[in-house]
Amino acid sequence: MSWITAATRILLLIALAALLGWWYGSTLAAVAVALACLVSFWIFQLRTVQLWLRDPRQAPPDVFGIWGDLVAQIYLYQRKNTEEQQKLQLTVDYLQDSFGSMRDGVVMVDGQGIIKWFNSAAERVLGLRYPDDIGQTLTNLVREPEFNAYFLGNDYDSPLQYSSLGESTRHIRLEITRFGTDARLLFVRDVSAAVRTEEIRRDLVGNISHELRTPLTVISGYLGTFLSDVDTFPAPYRKALGQMSQQAERMETLLRDLLWLSRIESEEQQSKLDRIDMCSLVEELRDEMVATGAPQPLELQLESDHKVQGDYRELYSAISNLVGNAVKYSADNSPVTISWRRLDDGYHLAVKDAGVGIDALHLPRLTERFYRVDDSRNSATGGTGLGLAIVKHIAAAHGARLEIESTLGEGSSFSLVFPLGG
Ligand code: ADP
């Protein structure tokens, strides 16, 4: 029923009452009685609707006229709403079920840092208790300074890996993503087993390299003695001795690189406190290259006096690897440029050469251990394939990244990019 019909009915009622009143000689009284009845009827209807609205799960009441229409409309909206809510609840249940069955811990936290939900893996990894901890502030329950600093720091671009010192040390990896209005979803995983395997691998490589050094020194020593008197050997042996010595030298370089890599890997967590003057580091490196007789002209472009927080030996090793490569992989007279400057995205230490360059297809894998663009190129230059792995590692330990640009046949540019705030 439309409101016009309802209004028409009221007007008709008043007109009828007025007519009857006029007939019996009391128009006003008749209209007043009619209005009083109408108001009472409406109050009664209103009360019925209100009682129903207090508990809308009951069946809708029998009300008349426009009230009936209103109740029908409300009832319809309510049913729709309930259906939507049920659907939403099903989705939430489904999501919680799937998060619940995950081996990673999942915690949902609202904008105020209050725990809304977590799965059983999160109980194990973070030590939360269900259901007591729902509604509690997460940072009051997880009392790990690194965890809390990361959670409150609001910078979740890269995940956090931290050690939790309980009865036994556990290594935990934490990733946080935002959703909704500042709510956060935390994924936590106990990576202790992987970290331990990595430690064993690192120790093994370190120990083997160390143990191999002594016999190799002995072999190299004897080879050196033989070679110093090579003319006393028959001709076929001379060539063999030369090759043996060359290969022994390569092995020595390889072991040196492996040992260095395992050392910097184990020192990764240590803080790098010195402020390193990159200009003097680069100048020292240039002097060393000149002293060792690098055939290429080395040009320096030092445009920033920014000092990097870090470890001098490590940075020196990284940059000397890059310069060493630039020299190795370019022609004798083509220049190598080392620059240090501030750009919009950070401080760049770039080593540029106009050498052989690298095909784009190799670039993504270049920093893998032992990855080589071309084996023949490497055996000619005596490379180990570990240099860039070392550079990448040192960069990461200093909060920097390694950027590589190269065009085959035109040259390459390797840059260590340090953050502006570092
Ligand atoms: P290596 O000790 O063999 O040089 P790296 O890890 O330093 O090992 O380099 C990996 C590979 O990347 C090398 O085999 C080489 O082919 C390529 N490469 C590195 N630097 C350059 C460069 N400046 N120009 C051309 N190729 C390069």
Residues whose N, C-alpha, C, O or C-beta is under 5 A from the ligand:
A	BS01	ADP	N325 A326 Y329 G355 G357 I358 L366 Y371 R372 V373 D374 N378 G383 T384 G385 L386 G387 L388 A389 S412
